[in-house]
Amino acid sequence: MNGMGLHLHSGPRPRAAVDRAAVDAAWHVLEAANELGDEVTVAACRRIIDASLNGAGADDADLQRVADYFR
């Protein structure tokens, strides 16, 4: 704690809850990745979907993988 009563830490910042568009994209990518046998992407999609169901934040790398999947 610093002299002003603020708590400062250098640990990882909390992640914001996953937005609905990212979850919808994860479901679409999950279907395609499943058909193609892309296990790494399937796992990333499942983590995003699980995070949304638990009210947690998803990993930025997983969100980026889903966002770039069809590019």
C-alpha positions as a Markdown table, in Angstrom:
| # | Residue | x | y | z |
|---|---|---|---|---|
| 1 | Met | 0.0 | 0.0 | 0.0 |
| 2 | Asn | 1.3 | 3.4 | -0.8 |
| 3 | Gly | 0.9 | 6.5 | 1.4 |
| 4 | Met | -2.4 | 7.5 | -0.2 |
| 5 | Gly | -4.2 | 4.3 | 0.8 |
| 6 | Leu | -4.2 | 2.8 | -2.7 |
| 7 | His | -3.4 | -0.8 | -3.3 |
| 8 | Leu | -0.9 | -1.2 | -6.1 |
| 9 | His | 0.2 | -4.5 | -7.5 |
| 10 | Ser | 2.0 | -5.7 | -10.5 |
| 11 | Gly | 0.2 | -9.0 | -10.9 |
| 12 | Pro | -2.0 | -9.9 | -13.8 |
| 13 | Arg | -5.0 | -7.7 | -14.2 |
| 14 | Pro | -8.5 | -9.2 | -13.8 |
| 15 | Arg | -10.1 | -10.1 | -17.1 |
| 16 | Ala | -13.4 | -8.7 | -18.1 |
| 17 | Ala | -16.3 | -11.1 | -18.7 |
| 18 | Val | -16.5 | -12.5 | -22.2 |
| 19 | Asp | -18.9 | -10.6 | -24.5 |
| 20 | Arg | -21.7 | -12.3 | -26.3 |
| 21 | Ala | -20.1 | -11.7 | -29.8 |
| 22 | Ala | -17.0 | -13.6 | -28.7 |
| 23 | Val | -19.0 | -16.5 | -27.4 |
| 24 | Asp | -21.1 | -16.7 | -30.6 |
| 25 | Ala | -17.9 | -16.7 | -32.6 |
| 26 | Ala | -16.4 | -19.4 | -30.4 |
| 27 | Trp | -19.4 | -21.6 | -31.0 |
| 28 | His | -19.0 | -21.2 | -34.8 |
| 29 | Val | -15.3 | -21.8 | -34.7 |
| 30 | Leu | -15.7 | -24.7 | -32.4 |
| 31 | Glu | -17.9 | -26.4 | -35.0 |
| 32 | Ala | -15.4 | -25.8 | -37.8 |
| 33 | Ala | -12.4 | -26.7 | -35.8 |
| 34 | Asn | -14.1 | -29.9 | -34.6 |
| 35 | Glu | -14.7 | -31.0 | -38.2 |
| 36 | Leu | -11.1 | -30.2 | -39.2 |
| 37 | Gly | -9.6 | -32.0 | -36.2 |
| 38 | Asp | -8.0 | -28.8 | -34.9 |
| 39 | Glu | -7.7 | -29.8 | -31.2 |
| 40 | Val | -5.8 | -26.7 | -30.1 |
| 41 | Thr | -8.6 | -24.4 | -31.4 |
| 42 | Val | -11.3 | -26.7 | -30.0 |
| 43 | Ala | -9.7 | -26.3 | -26.6 |
| 44 | Ala | -9.5 | -22.5 | -26.9 |
| 45 | Cys | -13.1 | -22.4 | -27.9 |
| 46 | Arg | -14.1 | -24.5 | -25.0 |
| 47 | Arg | -12.2 | -22.3 | -22.6 |
| 48 | Ile | -14.0 | -19.2 | -23.9 |
| 49 | Ile | -17.4 | -20.8 | -23.7 |
| 50 | Asp | -16.6 | -22.1 | -20.2 |
| 51 | Ala | -15.4 | -18.7 | -19.1 |
| 52 | Ser | -18.6 | -17.1 | -20.3 |
| 53 | Leu | -20.8 | -19.6 | -18.4 |
| 54 | Asn | -18.8 | -19.0 | -15.2 |
| 55 | Gly | -18.8 | -15.2 | -15.6 |
| 56 | Ala | -15.0 | -15.2 | -15.9 |
| 57 | Gly | -12.8 | -13.6 | -18.4 |
| 58 | Ala | -11.2 | -15.5 | -21.3 |
| 59 | Asp | -7.5 | -15.5 | -22.2 |
| 60 | Asp | -6.6 | -12.9 | -24.8 |
| 61 | Ala | -4.7 | -15.5 | -26.8 |
| 62 | Asp | -7.8 | -17.7 | -27.0 |
| 63 | Leu | -9.9 | -14.8 | -28.1 |
| 64 | Gln | -7.4 | -13.8 | -30.7 |
| 65 | Arg | -7.2 | -17.4 | -32.1 |
| 66 | Val | -11.0 | -17.4 | -32.5 |
| 67 | Ala | -11.1 | -14.0 | -34.1 |
| 68 | Asp | -8.4 | -14.9 | -36.6 |
| 69 | Tyr | -9.7 | -18.4 | -37.4 |
| 70 | Phe | -11.4 | -17.8 | -40.7 |
| 71 | Arg | -8.9 | -15.2 | -42.0 |
